[in-house]
Amino acid sequence: MLKDLDITDDRTLNTLSKGTKEKVQLVLTMARKTSLYILDEPIGGVDPAARDYVLKTIIGSYSPQSSVIICTHLIADIEVALDQFAFLGPDGKIALSGSVEDVREQRSMSLNQLFKETFRYV
C-alpha cells in the first residue's frame, strides 16, 4: 500500500507532510485485520486527487465481516462508500440515522443534501 501511495520507507514520520502522514496512518490502520475500523476524517488532510485512492484503499482493505465507522464532515466526498449513516447533533447524540440508499430512494436527495437540510439552522 505504501508503494501505491508513492511513500518511501526511508523517511521518519515527523518529516512527512500532513497529507502523507494521513496516508501512512491509513495504511497502518487498514493493514490490520480486525472486526471494527474507526476512521476519523480519513480524507481531511488529503488532497482532492488522492481522495478517490484513499476511499478505494478503505473499501478494498477491510474484510466483509468487518465494520468501518468513518467520522467526517466531507460527506459529499465519501458518500459513495457508505451503506449506513448517523448524523450527530450539537449535543453529541444521534440526530438522524439510516440507510444511504433509503435516503436516495425515499427522499430523492443525496446524503450531503440531507445533512444540509437537517442542520440548516443549527
Residue frames as qw, qx, qy, qz and C-alpha x, y, z in Angstrom:
[[0.000, 0.885, 0.466, 0.000, 0.00, 0.00, 0.00],
 [0.318, -0.753, 0.099, 0.567, 2.85, 2.41, 0.74],
 [0.370, -0.097, 0.600, 0.703, 4.24, 1.92, -2.76],
 [0.168, 0.634, 0.684, 0.319, 0.82, 2.63, -4.29],
 [0.147, -0.945, -0.268, 0.115, 0.74, 5.95, -2.44],
 [0.532, 0.658, -0.178, 0.503, 4.31, 6.84, -3.51],
 [0.477, -0.811, 0.257, -0.221, 5.54, 6.75, 0.09],
 [0.637, 0.401, -0.606, 0.257, 9.07, 5.53, 0.68],
 [0.798, -0.547, -0.250, 0.044, 10.20, 3.87, 3.91],
 [0.669, 0.147, -0.218, 0.696, 13.44, 5.86, 4.16],
 [0.037, -0.504, 0.106, -0.857, 11.96, 8.87, 5.98],
 [0.103, -0.222, -0.783, 0.571, 10.72, 9.33, 9.53],
 [0.008, -0.698, -0.711, -0.083, 7.09, 10.16, 10.12],
 [0.182, -0.807, -0.234, 0.511, 7.85, 13.63, 11.50],
 [0.203, -0.362, 0.420, 0.807, 9.49, 14.67, 8.20],
 [0.161, 0.378, 0.806, 0.426, 6.38, 13.92, 6.12],
 [0.225, -0.220, -0.147, -0.938, 3.72, 16.42, 5.08],
 [0.497, 0.009, 0.529, -0.688, 0.36, 16.35, 6.86],
 [0.796, 0.291, -0.153, -0.509, -1.29, 14.64, 3.89],
 [0.587, 0.356, -0.727, 0.026, 1.41, 11.98, 3.66],
 [0.104, -0.199, 0.800, -0.556, 1.20, 11.32, 7.41],
 [0.689, 0.117, 0.266, -0.664, -2.55, 10.79, 6.99],
 [0.782, 0.347, -0.429, -0.290, -1.89, 8.28, 4.21],
 [0.332, 0.329, -0.837, 0.284, 0.67, 6.38, 6.31],
 [0.353, -0.083, 0.657, -0.661, -1.74, 6.24, 9.24],
 [0.794, 0.222, -0.009, -0.565, -4.45, 4.89, 6.93],
 [0.662, 0.372, -0.648, -0.064, -2.10, 2.22, 5.59],
 [0.085, 0.258, -0.838, 0.474, -1.10, 1.19, 9.11],
 [0.549, 0.033, 0.461, -0.696, -4.74, 1.00, 10.19],
 [0.820, 0.304, -0.104, -0.473, -6.06, -0.87, 7.17],
 [0.456, 0.430, -0.779, 0.019, -3.14, -3.35, 7.22],
 [0.227, -0.144, 0.827, -0.493, -4.52, -4.75, 10.47],
 [0.426, -0.247, -0.770, -0.406, -7.19, -7.42, 10.34],
 [0.083, 0.103, 0.664, -0.736, -9.94, -6.57, 12.79],
 [0.070, 0.549, 0.828, 0.086, -13.72, -6.65, 13.05],
 [0.004, -0.934, -0.344, 0.093, -14.08, -2.88, 13.54],
 [0.482, 0.158, 0.073, 0.859, -12.23, 0.06, 11.99],
 [0.074, -0.901, -0.353, 0.241, -12.89, 3.58, 13.26],
 [0.520, 0.224, 0.207, 0.798, -11.55, 6.30, 10.98],
 [0.090, -0.829, -0.307, 0.459, -11.66, 9.97, 11.99],
 [0.283, 0.886, -0.109, -0.351, -11.53, 12.32, 8.98],
 [0.787, -0.102, 0.483, 0.371, -9.55, 9.89, 6.78],
 [0.531, 0.517, 0.360, 0.566, -9.65, 12.28, 3.82],
 [0.183, -0.946, -0.204, 0.173, -9.44, 15.52, 5.80],
 [0.295, -0.774, 0.351, 0.437, -5.75, 16.14, 5.21],
 [0.582, 0.049, 0.682, 0.439, -5.57, 14.52, 1.79],
 [0.133, 0.349, -0.308, -0.875, -5.56, 16.49, -1.45],
 [0.720, 0.328, 0.189, -0.581, -8.63, 16.02, -3.67],
 [0.586, 0.478, -0.594, -0.274, -6.66, 14.00, -6.24],
 [0.196, 0.252, -0.921, 0.225, -5.78, 11.38, -3.62],
 [0.544, -0.081, 0.443, -0.708, -9.24, 11.11, -2.05],
 [0.860, 0.196, -0.231, -0.410, -10.50, 8.51, -4.52],
 [0.580, 0.324, -0.724, 0.187, -7.46, 6.35, -3.85],
 [0.131, -0.242, 0.703, -0.656, -7.93, 6.67, -0.10],
 [0.731, 0.031, 0.217, -0.646, -11.58, 5.59, -0.40],
 [0.834, 0.283, -0.434, -0.192, -10.63, 2.66, -2.64],
 [0.309, 0.356, -0.784, 0.405, -7.99, 1.67, -0.09],
 [0.412, -0.146, 0.572, -0.694, -10.55, 1.72, 2.71],
 [0.832, 0.166, 0.025, -0.529, -13.14, -0.24, 0.72],
 [0.791, 0.380, -0.475, -0.069, -10.64, -2.73, -0.66],
 [0.248, 0.466, -0.736, 0.424, -8.73, -3.39, 2.55],
 [0.453, -0.219, 0.618, -0.604, -11.28, -4.50, 5.09],
 [0.002, -0.081, -0.991, -0.111, -12.92, -7.89, 5.27],
 [0.400, -0.369, -0.492, -0.679, -16.67, -8.24, 4.53],
 [0.600, -0.485, -0.622, 0.132, -17.07, -9.46, 8.11],
 [0.368, -0.206, -0.292, 0.858, -15.71, -6.14, 9.39],
 [0.036, 0.907, 0.419, 0.016, -17.47, -2.87, 10.03],
 [0.443, 0.144, 0.000, 0.885, -16.00, 0.53, 9.23],
 [0.112, -0.885, -0.396, 0.217, -17.08, 3.69, 11.03],
 [0.457, 0.283, 0.134, 0.832, -15.99, 6.87, 9.27],
 [0.146, -0.814, -0.354, 0.437, -16.35, 10.20, 11.05],
 [0.391, 0.085, 0.338, 0.852, -16.21, 13.12, 8.61],
 [0.216, 0.661, 0.245, -0.676, -17.62, 16.46, 7.58],
 [0.146, 0.412, -0.599, -0.671, -16.73, 15.73, 3.94],
 [0.653, 0.225, 0.642, -0.332, -19.95, 13.85, 3.26],
 [0.662, 0.659, -0.065, -0.351, -20.13, 14.56, -0.48],
 [0.265, 0.653, -0.703, -0.098, -16.65, 13.09, -0.98],
 [0.103, -0.243, 0.944, -0.198, -17.24, 9.92, 0.99],
 [0.680, 0.135, 0.270, -0.668, -20.94, 9.27, 0.36],
 [0.726, 0.352, -0.483, -0.340, -20.26, 6.76, -2.44],
 [0.372, 0.272, -0.856, 0.235, -18.55, 4.46, 0.07],
 [0.286, -0.119, 0.632, -0.711, -21.33, 4.45, 2.66],
 [0.288, -0.303, -0.874, -0.248, -24.14, 1.96, 3.30],
 [0.400, -0.736, -0.538, 0.096, -25.46, 3.38, 6.58],
 [0.220, 0.496, -0.161, 0.825, -25.13, 6.79, 8.21],
 [0.426, -0.704, -0.505, 0.262, -25.63, 8.53, 11.53],
 [0.167, 0.679, -0.032, 0.714, -25.61, 12.31, 11.98],
 [0.470, -0.385, -0.546, 0.577, -24.52, 13.55, 15.38],
 [0.066, -0.907, -0.294, -0.295, -26.22, 16.68, 16.66],
 [0.117, 0.732, -0.329, 0.584, -24.59, 19.52, 18.59],
 [0.659, -0.563, 0.309, -0.393, -25.37, 17.64, 21.81],
 [0.033, -0.461, 0.886, 0.023, -23.34, 14.62, 20.63],
 [0.596, 0.162, 0.730, -0.293, -26.44, 12.44, 20.31],
 [0.238, 0.156, 0.792, 0.540, -27.60, 10.78, 17.08],
 [0.317, 0.368, 0.113, -0.867, -29.92, 13.24, 15.36],
 [0.793, 0.415, -0.045, -0.443, -30.71, 11.06, 12.34],
 [0.272, -0.385, 0.858, 0.206, -29.57, 7.67, 11.06],
 [0.809, 0.355, 0.317, -0.345, -30.47, 5.12, 8.43],
 [0.740, 0.150, 0.530, 0.387, -29.67, 3.64, 5.07],
 [0.083, -0.449, 0.320, 0.830, -27.98, 5.81, 2.46],
 [0.019, 0.174, 0.823, 0.541, -29.94, 4.01, -0.26],
 [0.057, -0.678, -0.720, 0.137, -33.22, 4.78, 1.52],
 [0.089, -0.668, -0.076, 0.735, -32.31, 8.48, 1.58],
 [0.025, -0.229, 0.594, 0.771, -31.74, 8.42, -2.17],
 [0.089, -0.302, -0.876, -0.366, -34.88, 6.43, -2.96],
 [0.179, -0.675, -0.699, 0.157, -37.38, 7.80, -0.44],
 [0.152, -0.796, -0.169, 0.561, -36.23, 11.40, -0.19],
 [0.632, 0.668, 0.232, 0.318, -34.76, 11.78, -3.70],
 [0.000, 0.955, -0.262, 0.142, -31.68, 13.53, -2.37],
 [0.637, 0.363, -0.568, 0.373, -28.08, 12.85, -1.61],
 [0.665, -0.477, -0.447, 0.360, -26.82, 12.26, 1.91],
 [0.357, -0.013, -0.084, 0.930, -24.96, 15.56, 1.69],
 [0.234, -0.422, -0.307, -0.820, -28.23, 17.37, 0.86],
 [0.653, -0.555, -0.499, -0.127, -29.96, 15.64, 3.78],
 [0.593, -0.270, -0.342, 0.677, -27.16, 16.71, 6.12],
 [0.116, 0.152, 0.051, 0.980, -27.50, 20.34, 5.00],
 [0.444, -0.484, -0.424, -0.624, -31.27, 20.18, 5.39],
 [0.698, -0.461, -0.527, 0.150, -31.06, 18.56, 8.84],
 [0.545, -0.448, -0.227, 0.671, -28.60, 21.10, 10.23],
 [0.264, 0.662, 0.307, 0.631, -29.70, 24.19, 8.29],
 [0.246, -0.843, -0.051, -0.475, -30.49, 26.26, 11.39],
 [0.831, -0.473, -0.153, 0.250, -28.07, 24.70, 13.83]]
